[in-house]
Amino acid sequence: MSLGGSLKACALAAAAAGVCASAQASKLVEVRSVDDEHIMIYWQDAKVTYQDDGKGPTAFMGHETKGGEVITTFGPPLDTTAAQTAGNYTLASADDAVYSQPLAATEAYRKTKVSGTDSRWPEAKFTLEHTVYLKLPQKLQQGKHYTLRIAPATNTDITSREITFDIYISVSEAIHVNMIGYNPEHTAVKSADLYMWMGDGGARDYSGYVGKPITLYNVSTGERSYEDVVAKETMLISRNANLDERGKLCQYWPTAGYLMCDKFKWQPIHYPDLVKKMQAAVIAEAMRKNVVNAETWPSRRSSDTAYGWFQSTQACDAMCIAHAVAADGPDQDRLLRAMILESDYGLGRNCLNMVL
């Protein structure tokens, strides 16, 4: 289609649905939810297309050589002042009664960074990308559908975008996981970090999410369970069972998570016998692997030797979990003393008076 045809099509779409601004404007790439209180909008002012085919006289030369990059500008750049005006964004919904009438965002924060450069030296040309984070007046509801409208004053090429808030399929940049995945047998801690830097809005405060109910979601079957998975996968069959065997299994942290759900009432517990079995097993394992060492060795160390006898190795997972769930009394006192002695070692005390 010619440029004239594109402009005509855009004008017709704008008249019909009000979703297209100027064809020559900052390119709206994506709109997605960050969490139930924030939406992020991502624009590109331009992009760099790199020649990376291994051909030509400069194919294998240094960065200072011209590589045939092409910078494509989409039009006037995003108006950052308008883009940071919360009133330029409204959200409406056909199935969420709270948003039955469009509501304006309460805050708008911006993060702008270089998205690419050419190889001109010493003054390279560069392109910019912008992300705006909207603080919403009311929380989004699971499974509901929303329409975000953006004022043309921002210089956006698209002024309307529909999204669905679904915690099971929506990708959130606030959740950070290991990109190479987790080995089910050898990864000791299968964890994810929850944080979001919202440009001039600073860090998103997630302290209010601490202690909220959690669910394990099977992306293949759609199963949303927590306790059943723990009860099925646990290796605890007796007080003498190990939660960790090097090279075979490590179930410290799912066990710790389940025990903390019981202790702090984060989740309803439907396997009380499993909780008792876990408590007994992790305390017994900590006594065998950690506390006995601290009470009998001249070095007074309590690290689990299965992971090496090195100055920097401090394998005390079972001991930390056991102390958190042990009842007040002799067991908890022994665990605490072993923890203090190992901490003391890590801070510099050891049998050769060496400072790590």
Buried (B, 14 or more C-beta within 10 A) or exposed (E): EEEEEEBEEBEEEBEEEEBBBBBBBBBBBEBBBBBBBBBBBBBBBBBBEEBEEEEEEBEEEEEEBEBBBEBEBBBEBBBBEBBBBBEBBBBBBEEBEBBEEEBBBBBBBBBBEEBBEBBEEEEBEBBBBBBBBBBBBEEBBEEBBBBBBBBBEBBBBBBBBEBBBEBEEBEBBBEEEEEEEBEEEEEBEBEEEEEBBBBEBEEBEEEEEEEEEEEEBEEEEEEEBBBEBBBEEBBBEEEEBBBBEBEEBBBBBBBBBBBBBBEEEBBEBEBEEBBEBBBBBBBBBBBBBBBBBBBEEEBBBBBBEBBEEEEEBBBBBBBBBBBBBBEEEEBBEBBBBBBEBBEEBBEEBBEEEEEE
